[in-house]
């Protein structure tokens, strides 16, 4: 049983008799309190998909739910569902677009290192690698002589995500994007 301070994003916990996936964590340190940090967690019910916000003290003990992680690759889009294929036994896992809405801007058929999180053999979430390579489909023309640390400009990527990139990046370039911060890391 980990403390609230040890829980990470996409962890499955049991709380109030239900199983939740932690989708976001915000840490705050209230002034004037003789205590530790507070962790406000955005939780999604695995069964119903209903979201709940809960606040825990850093010393609160949380129960982890039994979950399985499987390496997958994106296969295809079926209406409102994203279908992922298990890399080992080719089992298809369907997730509706609401449950993967934060991950959609990074999912392509070429994205490697994705993991589907299963609870009781049913898929509940997708975990992305720390960075993905995407192609720039639209940006202002590159400026000759612009350095890598110069000003930035907006760029639309192949998945529709818009990020800020250095001025030397041009349309057609592949870039490495941090999936957690949604920021440009380097040229791919």
Contact map, one row per residue, 1 for C-alpha under 8 A:
11100000000000000000000000000000000000000000000000000000000011110000000000000000000000000000000000000000000000000000000000000000000000000000000000000000000000000000000000000000000000000000
11111110000000000000000000000000000000000000000000000000000011110000000000000000000000000000000000000000000000000000000000000000000000000000000000000000000000000000000000000000000000000000
11111110000000000000000000000000000000000000000000000000011111000000000000000000000000000000000000000000000000000000000000000000000000000000000000000000000000000000000000000000000000000000
01111110000000000000000000000000000000100000000000000001111111000000000000000000000000000000000000000000000000000000000000000000000000000000000000000000000000000000000000000000000000000000
01111110000000000000000000000000000000100000000000000000111000000000000000000000000000000000000000000000000000000000000000000000000000000000000000000000000000000000000000000000000000000000
01111111000000000000000000000000000000000000000000000000000000000000000000000000000000000000000000000000000000000000000000000000000000000000000000000000000000000000000000000000000000000000
01111111101000000000000000000000000000000000000000000000000000000000000000000000000000000000000000000000000000000000000000000000000000000000000000000000000000000000000000000000000000000000
00000111111000000000010010000000000000000000000000000000000000000000000000000000000000000000000000000000000000000000000000000000000000000000000000000000000000000000000000000000000000000000
00000011111000000000011110000000000000000000000000000000000000000000000000000000000000000000000000000000000000000000000000000000000000000000000000000000000000000000000000000000000000000000
00000001111100000000111000000000000000000000000000000000000000000000000000000000000000000000000000000000000000000000000000001010000000000000000000000000000000000000000000000000000000000000
00000011111110000000110000000000000000000000000000000000000000010000000000000000000000000000000000000000000000000000000000000000000000000000000000000000000000000000000000000000000000000000
00000000011111000011110000000000000000000000000000000000000000011110000000000000000000000000000000000000000000000000000000000000000000000000000000000000000000000000000000000000000000000000
00000000001111100011110000000000000000000000000000000000000001111000000000000000000000000000000000000000000000000000000000000000000000000000000000000000000000000000000000000000000000000000
00000000000111111111000000000000000000000000000000000000000001111000000000000000000000000000000000000000000000000000000000000000000000000000000000000000000000000000000000000000000000000000
00000000000011111111000000000000000000000000000000000000000001100000000000000000000000000000000000000000000000000000000000000000000000000000000000000000000000000000000000000000000000000000
00000000000001111100000000000000000000000000000000000000000000000000000000000000000000000000000000000000000000000000000000000000000000000000000000000000000000000000000000000000000000000000
00000000000001111110000000000000000000000000000000000000000000000000000000000000000000000000000000000000000000000000000000000000000000000000000000000000000000000000000000000000000000000000
00000000000001111111000000000000000000000000100000000000000000000000000000000000000000000000000000000000000000000000000000000000000000000000000000000000000000000000000000000000000000000000
00000000000111101111100000000000000000000000111000000000000000001000000000000000000000000000000000000000000000000000000000000000000000000000000000000000000000000000000000000000000000000000
00000000000111100111110000000000000000000011110000000000000000000000000000000000000000000000000000000000000000000000000000000000000000000000000000000000000000000000000000000000000000000000
00000000011110000011111000000000000000000011110000000000000000000000000000000000000000000000000000000000000000000000000000010000000000000000000000000000000000000000000000000000000000000000
00000001111110000001111110000000000000001111000000000000000000000000000000000000000000000000000000000000000000000000000000000000000000000000000000000000000000000000000000000000000000000000
00000000110000000000111110000000000000001111000000000000000000000000000000000000000000000000000000000000000000000000000000000000000000000000000000000000000000000000000000000000000000000000
00000000100000000000011111000000000000001110000000000000000000000000000000000000000000000000000000000000000000000000000000000000000000000000000000000000000000000000000000000000000000000000
00000001100000000000011111100000000000111100000000000000000000000000000000000000000000000000000000000000000000000000000000000000000000000000000000000000000000000000000000000000000000000000
00000000000000000000000111110000000000111000000000000000000000000000000000000000000000000000000000000000000000000000000000000000000000000000000000000000000000000000000000000000000000000000
00000000000000000000000011111000000011110000000000000000000000000000000000000000000000000000000000000000000000000000000000000000000000000000000000000000000000000000000000000000000000000000
00000000000000000000000001111100000011110000000000000000000000000000000000000000000000000000000000000000000000000000000000000000000000000000000000000000000000000000000000000000000000000000
00000000000000000000000000111110000111000000000000000000000000000000000000000000000000000000000000000000000000000000000000000000000000000000000000000000000000000000000000000000000000000000
00000000000000000000000000011111100011000000000000000000000000000000000000000000000000000000000000000000000000000000000000000000000000000000000000000000000000000000000000000000000000000000
00000000000000000000000000001111100000000000000000000000000000000000000000000000000000000000000000000000000000000000000000000000000000000000000000000000000000000000000000000000000000000000
00000000000000000000000000000111110000000000000000000000000000000000000000000000000000000000000000000000000000000000000000000000000000000000000000000000000000000000000000000000000000000000
00000000000000000000000000000111111100000000000000000000000000000000000000000000000000000000000000000000000000000000000000000000000000000000000000000000000000000000000000000000000000000000
00000000000000000000000000000001111100000000000000000000000000000000000000000000000000000000000000000000000000000000000000000000000000000000000000000000000000000000000000000000000000000000
00000000000000000000000000000000111110000000000000000000000000000000000000000000000000000000000000000000000000000000000000000000000000000000000000000000000000000000000000000000000000000000
00000000000000000000000000001000111111000000000000000000111000000000000000000000000000000000000000000000000000000000000000000000000000000000000000000000000000000000000000000000000000000000
00000000000000000000000000111100001111100000000000000000110000000000000000000000000000000000000000000000000000000000000000000000000000000000000000000000000000000000000000000000000000000000
00000000000000000000000000111100000111110000000000000011110000000000000000000000000000000000000000000000000000000000000000000000000000000000000000000000000000000000000000000000000000000000
00011000000000000000000011110000000011111000000000000011110000000000000000000000000000000000000000000000000000000000000000000000000000000000000000000000000000000000000000000000000000000000
00000000000000000000000011110000000001111100000000001111000000000000000000000000000000000000000000000000000000000000000000000000000000000000000000000000000000000000000000000000000000000000
00000000000000000000011111000000000000111110000000001111000000000000000000000000000000000000000000000000000000000000000000000000000000000000000000000000000000000000000000000000000000000000
00000000000000000000011110000000000000011111000000111100000000000000000000000000000000000000000000000000000000000000000000000000000000000000000000000000000000000000000000000000000000000000
00000000000000000001111100000000000000001111100000111100000000000000000000000000000000000000000000000000000000000000000000000000000000000000000000000000000000000000000000000000000000000000
00000000000000000001111000000000000000000111110011110000000000000000000000000000000000000000000000000000000000000000000000000000000000000000000000000000000000000000000000000000000000000000
00000000000000000111100000000000000000000011111111110000000000000000000000000000000000000000000000000000000000000000000000000000000000000000000000000000000000000000000000000000000000000000
00000000000000000011100000000000000000000001111110000000000000000000000000000000000000000000000000000000000000000000000000010000000000000000000000000000000000000000000000000000000000000000
00000000000000000010000000000000000000000000111110000000000000000000000000000000000000000000000000000000000000000000000000000000000000000000000000000000000000000000000000000000000000000000
00000000000000000000000000000000000000000000111111000000000000000000000000000000000000000000000000000000000000000000000000000000000000000000000000000000000000000000000000000000000000000000
00000000000000000000000000000000000000000001111111100000000000000000000000000000000000000000000000100000000000000000000000000000000000000000000000000000000000000000000000000000000000000000
00000000000000000000000000000000000000000001100111110000000000000000000000000000000000000000000000000000000000000000000000000000000000000000000000000000000000000000000000000000000000000000
00000000000000000000000000000000000000000111100011111000000000000000000000000000000000000000000000000000000000000000000000000000000000000000000000000000000000000000000000000000000000000000
00000000000000000000000000000000000000000111100001111100000000000000000000000000000000000000000000000000000000000000000000000000000000000000000000000000000000000000000000000000000000000000
00000000000000000000000000000000000000011110000000111110000000000000000000000000000000000000000000000000000000000000000000000000000000000000000000000000000000000000000000000000000000000000
00000000000000000000000000000000000000011110000000011111000000000000000000000000000000000000000000000000000000000000000000000000000000000000000000000000000000000000000000000000000000000000
00000000000000000000000000000000000001111000000000001111100000000000000000000000000000000000000000000000000000000000000000000000000000000000000000000000000000000000000000000000000000000000
00010000000000000000000000000000000001111000000000000111110100000000000000000000000000000000000000000000000000000000000000000000000000000000000000000000000000000000000000000000000000000000
00011000000000000000000000000000000111100000000000000011111100000000000000000000000000000000000000000000000000000000000000000000000000000000000000000000000000000000000000000000000000000000
00111000000000000000000000000000000111100000000000000001111100000000000000000000000000000000000000000000000000000000000000000000000000000000000000000000000000000000000000000000000000000000
00111000000000000000000000000000000100000000000000000000111110000000000000000000000000000000000000000000000000000000000000000000000000000000000000000000000000000000000000000000000000000000
00110000000000000000000000000000000000000000000000000001111111000000000000000000000000000000000000000000000000000000000000000000000000000000000000000000000000000000000000000000000000000000
11110000000000000000000000000000000000000000000000000000001111100000000000000000000000000000000000000000000000000000000000000000000000000000000000000000000000000000000000000000000000000000
11110000000011100000000000000000000000000000000000000000000111110000000000000000000000000000000000000000000000000000000000000000000000000000000000000000000000000000000000000000000000000000
11000000000011100000000000000000000000000000000000000000000011111000000000000000000000000000000000000000000000000000000000000000000000000000000000000000000000000000000000000000000000000000
11000000001111000000000000000000000000000000000000000000000001111100000000000000000000000000000000000000000000000000000000000000000000000000000000000000000000000000000000000000000000000000
00000000000111000010000000000000000000000000000000000000000000111110000000000000000000000000000000000000000000000000001000000000000000000000000000000000000000000000000000000000000000000000
00000000000100000000000000000000000000000000000000000000000000011111000000000000000000000000000000000000000000000000001100000000000000000000000000000000000000000000000000000000000000000000
00000000000100000000000000000000000000000000000000000000000000001111100000000000000000000000000000000000000000000000111100000000000000000000000000000000000000000000000000000000000000000000
00000000000000000000000000000000000000000000000000000000000000000111110000000000000000000000000000000000000000000000111010000000000000000000000000000000000000000000000000000000000000000000
00000000000000000000000000000000000000000000000000000000000000000011111000000000000000000000000000000000000000000011110000000000000000000000000000000000000000000000000000000000000000000000
00000000000000000000000000000000000000000000000000000000000000000001111100000000000001100000000000000000000000000011110000000000000000000000000000000000000000000000000000000000000000000000
00000000000000000000000000000000000000000000000000000000000000000000111110000000000001110000000000000000000000001111000000000000000000000000000000000000000000000000000000000000000000000000
00000000000000000000000000000000000000000000000000000000000000000000011111000000000111100000000000000000000000001111000000000000000000000000000000000000000000000000000000000000000000000000
00000000000000000000000000000000000000000000000000000000000000000000001111100000000111100000000000000000000010111100000000000000000000000000000000000000000000000000000000000000000000000000
00000000000000000000000000000000000000000000000000000000000000000000000111110000011110000000000000000000001111100000000000000000000000000000000000000000000000000000000000000000000000000000
00000000000000000000000000000000000000000000000000000000000000000000000011111000011110000000000000000000000010000000000000000000000000000000000000000000000000000000000000000000000000000000
00000000000000000000000000000000000000000000000000000000000000000000000001111100011100000000000000000000000010000000000000000000000000000000000000000000000000000000000000000000000000000000
00000000000000000000000000000000000000000000000000000000000000000000000000111111111000000000000000000000000000000000000000000000000000000000000000000000000000000000000000000000000000000000
00000000000000000000000000000000000000000000000000000000000000000000000000011111111000000000000000000000000000000000000000000000000000000000000000000000000000000000000000000000000000000000
00000000000000000000000000000000000000000000000000000000000000000000000000001111100000000000000000000000000000000000000000000000000000000000000000000000000000000000000000000000000000000000
00000000000000000000000000000000000000000000000000000000000000000000000000001111110000000000000110000000000000000000000000000000000000000000000000000000000000000000000000000000000000000000
00000000000000000000000000000000000000000000000000000000000000000000000000001111111000000000011110000000000000000000000000000000000000000000000000000000000000000000000000000000000000000000
00000000000000000000000000000000000000000000000000000000000000000000000001111101111100000000011110000000000000000000000000000000000000000000000000000000000000000000000000000000000000000000
00000000000000000000000000000000000000000000000000000000000000000000000001111100111110000001111000000000000000000000000000000000000000000000000000000000000000000000000000000000000000000000
00000000000000000000000000000000000000000000000000000000000000000000000111110000011111000001110000000000000000000000000000000000000000000000000000000000000000000000000000000000000000000000
00000000000000000000000000000000000000000000000000000000000000000000000111100000001111100111100000000000000000000000000000000000000000000000000000000000000000000000000000000000000000000000
00000000000000000000000000000000000000000000000000000000000000000000011110000000000111111111100000000000000000000000000000000000000000000000000000000000000000000000000000000000000000000000
00000000000000000000000000000000000000000000000000000000000000000000011110000000000011111100000000000000000000000000000000000000000000000000000000000000000000000000000000000000000000000000
00000000000000000000000000000000000000000000000000000000000000000000001000000000000001111100000000000000000000000000000000000000000000000000000000000000000000000000000000000000000000000000
00000000000000000000000000000000000000000000000000000000000000000000000000000000000001111110000000000000000000000000000000000000000000000000000000000000000000000000000000000000000000000000
00000000000000000000000000000000000000000000000000000000000000000000000000000000000011111111000000000000000000000000000000000000000000000000000000000000000000000000000000000000000000000000
00000000000000000000000000000000000000000000000000000000000000000000000000000000000011001111100000000000000000000000000000000000000000000000000000000000000000000000000000000000000000000000
00000000000000000000000000000000000000000000000000000000000000000000000000000000001111000111110000000000000000000000000000000000000000000000000000000000000000000000000000000000000000000000
00000000000000000000000000000000000000000000000000000000000000000000000000000000001111000011111000000000000000000001000001100000000000000000000000000000000000000000000000000000000000000000
00000000000000000000000000000000000000000000000000000000000000000000000000000000111100000001111100000000000000000000000000100000000000000000000000000000000000000000000000000000000000000000
00000000000000000000000000000000000000000000000000000000000000000000000000000000111000000000111110110000000000000000000000111000000000000000000000000000000000000000000000000000000000000000
00000000000000000000000000000000000000000000000000000000000000000000000000000001110000000000011111110000000000000000000000000000000000000000000000000000000000000000000000000000000000000000
00000000000000000000000000000000000000000000000000000000000000000000000000000001110000000000001111111001000000000000000000000000000000000000000000000000000000000000000000000000000000000000
00000000000000000000000000000000000000000000000000000000000000000000000000000000000000000000000111111000000000000000000000000000000000000000000000000000000000000000000000000000000000000000
00000000000000000000000000000000000000000000000010000000000000000000000000000000000000000000001111111000000000000000000000011000000000000000000000000000000000000000000000000000000000000000
00000000000000000000000000000000000000000000000000000000000000000000000000000000000000000000001111111111000000000000000000001100000000000000000000000000000000000000000000000000000000000000
00000000000000000000000000000000000000000000000000000000000000000000000000000000000000000000000011111111000000000000000000000000000000000000000000000000000000000000000000000000000000000000
00000000000000000000000000000000000000000000000000000000000000000000000000000000000000000000000000011111100000000000000000000000000000000000000000000000000000000000000000000000000000000000
00000000000000000000000000000000000000000000000000000000000000000000000000000000000000000000000000011111111000000000000000000101000000000000000000000000000000000000000000000000000000000000
00000000000000000000000000000000000000000000000000000000000000000000000000000000000000000000000010011111111000000000000000000000000000000000000000000000000000100000000000000000000000000000
00000000000000000000000000000000000000000000000000000000000000000000000000000000000000000000000000000111111000000000000000000000000000000000000000000000000000111000000000000000000000000000
00000000000000000000000000000000000000000000000000000000000000000000000000000000000000000000000000000011111100100000000000000001000101000000000000000000000000100000000000000000001000000000
00000000000000000000000000000000000000000000000000000000000000000000000001000000000000000000000000000011111110100000000000000000000000000000000000000000000000100000000000000000000000000000
00000000000000000000000000000000000000000000000000000000000000000000000001000000000000000000000000000000011111100000000000000000000000000000000000000000000000100000000000000000000000000000
00000000000000000000000000000000000000000000000000000000000000000000000011110000000000000000000000000000001111100000000000000000000000000000000000000000000000000000000000000000000000000000
00000000000000000000000000000000000000000000000000000000000000000000000001000000000000000000000000000000000111110000000000000000000000000000000000000000000000000000000000000000000000000000
00000000000000000000000000000000000000000000000000000000000000000000000011000000000000000000000000000000011111111100000000000000000110000000000000000000000000000000000000000000000000000000
00000000000000000000000000000000000000000000000000000000000000000000000010000000000000000000000000000000000001111100000000000000100100000000000000000000000000000000000000000000000000000000
00000000000000000000000000000000000000000000000000000000000000000000001110000000000000000000000000000000000000111110000000000001100000000000000000000000000000000000000000000000000000000000
00000000000000000000000000000000000000000000000000000000000000000000001110000000000000000000000000000000000000111111000000000111100000000000000000000000000000000000000000000000000000000000
00000000000000000000000000000000000000000000000000000000000000000000111100000000000000000000000000000000000000001111100000000111000000000000000000000000000000000000000000000000000000000000
00000000000000000000000000000000000000000000000000000000000000000000111100000000000000000000100000000000000000000111110000111110000000000000000000000000000000000000000000000000000000000000
00000000000000000000000000000000000000000000000000000000000000000011110000000000000000000000000000000000000000000011111000111110000000000000000000000000000000000000000000000000000000000000
00000000000000000000000000000000000000000000000000000000000000000011110000000000000000000000000000000000000000000001111111111000000000000000000000000000000000000000000000000000000000000000
00000000000000000000000000000000000000000000000000000000000000001111000000000000000000000000000000000000000000000000111111110000000000000000000000000000000000000000000000000000000000000000
00000000000000000000000000000000000000000000000000000000000000000110000000000000000000000000000000000000000000000000011111000000000000000000000000000000000000000000000000000000000000000000
00000000000000000000000000000000000000000000000000000000000000000001000000000000000000000000000000000000000000000000011111100000000000000000000000000000000000000000000000000000000000000000
00000000000000000000000000000000000000000000000000000000000000000000000000000000000000000000100000000000000000000000011111110000000000000000000000000000000000000000000000000000000000000000
00000000000000000000000000000000000000000000000000000000000000000000000000000000000000000000111000000000000000000001111011111000000000000000000000000000000000000000000000000000000000000000
00000000000000000000100000000000000000000000010000000000000000000000000000000000000000000000001000100000000000000001111001111100000000000000000000000000000000000000000000000000000000000000
00000000010000000000000000000000000000000000000000000000000000000000000000000000000000000000001000110000000000000001110000111110000000000000000000000000000000000000000000000000000000000000
00000000000000000000000000000000000000000000000000000000000000000000000000000000000000000000000000010010000000000111100000011111000000000000000000000000000000000000000000000000000000000000
00000000010000000000000000000000000000000000000000000000000000000000000000000000000000000000000000000000000000000111100000001111100000000000000000000000000000000000000000000000000000000000
00000000000000000000000000000000000000000000000000000000000000000000000000000000000000000000000000000010010000001110000000000111111000000000000000000000000000000000000000000000001000000000
00000000000000000000000000000000000000000000000000000000000000000000000000000000000000000000000000000000000000011100000000000011111100000000000000000000000000000000000000000000001000000000
00000000000000000000000000000000000000000000000000000000000000000000000000000000000000000000000000000000000000000000000000000001111100000000000000000000000000000000000000000000011100000000
00000000000000000000000000000000000000000000000000000000000000000000000000000000000000000000000000000000000000000000000000000001111110000000000000000000000000000000000000000001111000000000
00000000000000000000000000000000000000000000000000000000000000000000000000000000000000000000000000000000010000110000000000000000111111000000000000000000000000000000000000000001111000000000
00000000000000000000000000000000000000000000000000000000000000000000000000000000000000000000000000000000000000100000000000000000001111100000000000000000000000000000000000000111100000000001
00000000000000000000000000000000000000000000000000000000000000000000000000000000000000000000000000000000010000000000000000000000000111110000000000000000000011100000000000000111100000000000
00000000000000000000000000000000000000000000000000000000000000000000000000000000000000000000000000000000000000000000000000000000000011111000000000000000000011000000000000011110000000000000
00000000000000000000000000000000000000000000000000000000000000000000000000000000000000000000000000000000000000000000000000000000000001111110000000000000001111000000000001111110000000000000
00000000000000000000000000000000000000000000000000000000000000000000000000000000000000000000000000000000000000000000000000000000000000111110000000000000001111000000000000110000000000000000
00000000000000000000000000000000000000000000000000000000000000000000000000000000000000000000000000000000000000000000000000000000000000011111000000000000001110000000000001110000000000000000
00000000000000000000000000000000000000000000000000000000000000000000000000000000000000000000000000000000000000000000000000000000000000011111100000000000111100000000000001100000000000000000
00000000000000000000000000000000000000000000000000000000000000000000000000000000000000000000000000000000000000000000000000000000000000000111110000000000111000000000000001100000000000000000
00000000000000000000000000000000000000000000000000000000000000000000000000000000000000000000000000000000000000000000000000000000000000000011111000000000000000000000000001100000000000000000
00000000000000000000000000000000000000000000000000000000000000000000000000000000000000000000000000000000000000000000000000000000000000000001111101000000000000000000001111000000000000000000
00000000000000000000000000000000000000000000000000000000000000000000000000000000000000000000000000000000000000000000000000000000000000000000111111000000000000000000001100000000000000000000
00000000000000000000000000000000000000000000000000000000000000000000000000000000000000000000000000000000000000000000000000000000000000000000011111000000000000000000000100000000000000000000
00000000000000000000000000000000000000000000000000000000000000000000000000000000000000000000000000000000000000000000000000000000000000000000001111100000000000000000000100000000000000000000
00000000000000000000000000000000000000000000000000000000000000000000000000000000000000000000000000000000000000000000000000000000000000000000011111110100000000000000001100000000000000000000
00000000000000000000000000000000000000000000000000000000000000000000000000000000000000000000000000000000000000000000000000000000000000000000000011111100000000000000011100000000000000000000
00000000000000000000000000000000000000000000000000000000000000000000000000000000000000000000000000000000000000000000000000000000000000000000000001111100000000000000011100000000000000000000
00000000000000000000000000000000000000000000000000000000000000000000000000000000000000000000000000000000000000000000000000000000000000000000000000111110000000000000010000000000000000000000
00000000000000000000000000000000000000000000000000000000000000000000000000000000000000000000000000000000000000000000000000000000000000000000000001111111000000000000011000000000000000000000
00000000000000000000000000000000000000000000000000000000000000000000000000000000000000000000000000000000000000000000000000000000000000000000000000001111100000000000011000000000000000000000
00000000000000000000000000000000000000000000000000000000000000000000000000000000000000000000000000000000000000000000000000000000000000000000000000000111110000000001111000000000000000000000
00000000000000000000000000000000000000000000000000000000000000000000000000000000000000000000000000000000000000000000000000000000000000000011000000000011111000000001111000000000000000000000
00000000000000000000000000000000000000000000000000000000000000000000000000000000000000000000000000000000000000000000000000000000000000000011000000000001111100000111100000000000000000000000
00000000000000000000000000000000000000000000000000000000000000000000000000000000000000000000000000000000000000000000000000000000000000011111000000000000111110000111100000000000000000000000
00000000000000000000000000000000000000000000000000000000000000000000000000000000000000000000000000000000000000000000000000000000000000011110000000000000011111011110000000000000000000000000
00000000000000000000000000000000000000000000000000000000000000000000000000000000000000000000000000000000000000000000000000000000000001111100000000000000001111111110000000000000000000000000
00000000000000000000000000000000000000000000000000000000000000000000000000000000000000000000000000000000000000000000000000000000000001111000000000000000000111111000000000000000000000000000
00000000000000000000000000000000000000000000000000000000000000000000000000000000000000000000000000000001111100000000000000000000000001000000000000000000000011111000000000000000000000000000
00000000000000000000000000000000000000000000000000000000000000000000000000000000000000000000000000000000100000000000000000000000000000000000000000000000000111111100000000000000000000000000
00000000000000000000000000000000000000000000000000000000000000000000000000000000000000000000000000000000100000000000000000000000000000000000000000000000000111111110000000000000000000000000
00000000000000000000000000000000000000000000000000000000000000000000000000000000000000000000000000000000000000000000000000000000000000000000000000000000011110011111000000000000000000000000
00000000000000000000000000000000000000000000000000000000000000000000000000000000000000000000000000000000000000000000000000000000000000000000000000000000011110001111100000000000000001110000
00000000000000000000000000000000000000000000000000000000000000000000000000000000000000000000000000000000000000000000000000000000000000000000000000000001111000000111110000000000000000110000
00000000000000000000000000000000000000000000000000000000000000000000000000000000000000000000000000000000000000000000000000000000000000000000000000000001111000000011111010000000000000010000
00000000000000000000000000000000000000000000000000000000000000000000000000000000000000000000000000000000000000000000000000000000000000000000000000111111100000000001111110000000000000000000
00000000000000000000000000000000000000000000000000000000000000000000000000000000000000000000000000000000000000000000000000000000000000000000011001110111100000000000111111000000000000000000
00000000000000000000000000000000000000000000000000000000000000000000000000000000000000000000000000000000000000000000000000000000000000000000011111110000000000000000011111000000000000000000
00000000000000000000000000000000000000000000000000000000000000000000000000000000000000000000000000000000000000000000000000000000000000000000010000000000000000000000111111101000000000000000
00000000000000000000000000000000000000000000000000000000000000000000000000000000000000000000000000000000000000000000000000000000000000010111110000000000000000000000001111111000000000000000
00000000000000000000000000000000000000000000000000000000000000000000000000000000000000000000000000000000000000000000000000000000000000011111100000000000000000000000000011111000000000000000
00000000000000000000000000000000000000000000000000000000000000000000000000000000000000000000000000000000000000000000000000000000000000111100000000000000000000000000000001111100000000000000
00000000000000000000000000000000000000000000000000000000000000000000000000000000000000000000000000000000000000000000000000000000000000110000000000000000000000000000000011111110000000000010
00000000000000000000000000000000000000000000000000000000000000000000000000000000000000000000000000000000000000000000000000000000000011110000000000000000000000000000000000011111000000000011
00000000000000000000000000000000000000000000000000000000000000000000000000000000000000000000000000000000000000000000000000000000000011110000000000000000000000000000000000001111100000011111
00000000000000000000000000000000000000000000000000000000000000000000000000000000000000000000000000000000000000000000000000000000001111000000000000000000000000000000000000000111110000011111
00000000000000000000000000000000000000000000000000000000000000000000000000000000000000000000000000000000000000000000000000000000001111000000000000000000000000000000000000000011111001111100
00000000000000000000000000000000000000000000000000000000000000000000000000000000000000000000000000000000000000000000000000000000011100000000000000000000000000000000000000000001111111111000
00000000000000000000000000000000000000000000000000000000000000000000000000000000000000000000000000000000010000000000000000000001111100000000000000000000000000000000000000000000111111100000
00000000000000000000000000000000000000000000000000000000000000000000000000000000000000000000000000000000000000000000000000000000010000000000000000000000000000000000000000000000011111000000
00000000000000000000000000000000000000000000000000000000000000000000000000000000000000000000000000000000000000000000000000000000000000000000000000000000000000000000000000000000011111100000
00000000000000000000000000000000000000000000000000000000000000000000000000000000000000000000000000000000000000000000000000000000000000000000000000000000000000000010000000000000111111110000
00000000000000000000000000000000000000000000000000000000000000000000000000000000000000000000000000000000000000000000000000000000000000000000000000000000000000000011000000000000111011111000
00000000000000000000000000000000000000000000000000000000000000000000000000000000000000000000000000000000000000000000000000000000000000000000000000000000000000000011100000000011110001111100
00000000000000000000000000000000000000000000000000000000000000000000000000000000000000000000000000000000000000000000000000000000000000000000000000000000000000000000000000000011110000111110
00000000000000000000000000000000000000000000000000000000000000000000000000000000000000000000000000000000000000000000000000000000000000000000000000000000000000000000000000000011100000011111
00000000000000000000000000000000000000000000000000000000000000000000000000000000000000000000000000000000000000000000000000000000000000000000000000000000000000000000000000001111000000001111
00000000000000000000000000000000000000000000000000000000000000000000000000000000000000000000000000000000000000000000000000000000000010000000000000000000000000000000000000000111000000000111
